[in-house]
Amino acid sequence: MKRYETIFIAHPDLPDDTIDEIVERLRKTITDLKGIVVKVEKWGKRKLAYPIKKQQKGYYILMDFVGQRTVVTELEKNMKFDDKVLKYMSVKKAEKVDLEEIEKEIADAGKKEKTEDITTTEAAPAAETDPAPAPVPDTAPVPDTAPVPDTVQTPAPDTETVADTEGEETPEESSEEKEHKE
Amino acid sequence: MAYNKKTTGRPPTRGKRFFHKRKVCRFCSNSNMKMDYKDPGTLRIFLTERGKIVPRRISGNCAKHQRELTSEIRKARTIALLPFVVTEG
């Protein structure tokens, strides 16, 4: 069991209940694969740093969960085929998790309705507490970046200011000068 | 030819040099300062106006933190919290 974090950007024009629907669906995919949802944060509408699918704004949602690699694969597959999701990114936060600490965090987050999920996954902690690290077929979960929008690739204009290099004298120059004098 | 100074235009400086204040890594000296890709405000300090990552020799970060910072900025860029490039202006 590893800890992951997935951020996804939903279409900004969606009504609130559609967003809730998406979140619930993703939550279900996690719990179906014996994952635990630690928290779901809705950041709300934000301006994007660059347009994605011709949208200047996006609705950010963060999901923090614990699970196997398969959970992430499933989750990303789910979002890939959803037009309402503009972009998503998953990040691995921790290789190993302490289930008790996770429980505590969930309690802190005030997610009461999630308590039954913990009890169901409690049955399989033996595998993780094993001292020998289980050979997890882990191809490091690289945050699968969705195709970067083309608009990003605008080449920087040539008028790049090079204000960085001042105040630094290259040592070669001074030595050259020395040679000249000799 | 003996005194060819045209390369830099500056007189050859001997002994007296610019005095540089030793820069300290912001993350080492201030343990409250955390970098996180979800917090673009902190990361923006280490970007130029064009959205480039400020080099270590300017920002004064230590190698370890600069490495971490770079990966955090890249994550933030991926999810559109920070720009890859700023073209306007």
HADDOCK unambig.tbl for C-alpha pairs under 7 A between the chains (distance, minus, plus):
assign (segid A and resid 48 and name CA) (segid B and resid 80 and name CA) 5.38 0.50 0.50
assign (segid A and resid 48 and name CA) (segid B and resid 81 and name CA) 6.31 0.50 0.50
assign (segid A and resid 49 and name CA) (segid B and resid 80 and name CA) 4.93 0.50 0.50
assign (segid A and resid 49 and name CA) (segid B and resid 81 and name CA) 5.58 0.50 0.50
assign (segid A and resid 49 and name CA) (segid B and resid 82 and name CA) 5.33 0.50 0.50
assign (segid A and resid 49 and name CA) (segid B and resid 83 and name CA) 4.81 0.50 0.50
assign (segid A and resid 50 and name CA) (segid B and resid 80 and name CA) 6.19 0.50 0.50
assign (segid A and resid 50 and name CA) (segid B and resid 83 and name CA) 6.14 0.50 0.50
assign (segid A and resid 88 and name CA) (segid B and resid 79 and name CA) 6.93 0.50 0.50
assign (segid A and resid 89 and name CA) (segid B and resid 79 and name CA) 6.64 0.50 0.50
assign (segid A and resid 145 and name CA) (segid B and resid 78 and name CA) 6.76 0.50 0.50
assign (segid A and resid 152 and name CA) (segid B and resid 84 and name CA) 6.77 0.50 0.50
assign (segid A and resid 156 and name CA) (segid B and resid 87 and name CA) 6.65 0.50 0.50
assign (segid A and resid 180 and name CA) (segid B and resid 2 and name CA) 5.95 0.50 0.50
assign (segid A and resid 180 and name CA) (segid B and resid 3 and name CA) 6.99 0.50 0.50
assign (segid A and resid 181 and name CA) (segid B and resid 2 and name CA) 5.34 0.50 0.50
assign (segid A and resid 181 and name CA) (segid B and resid 3 and name CA) 6.24 0.50 0.50
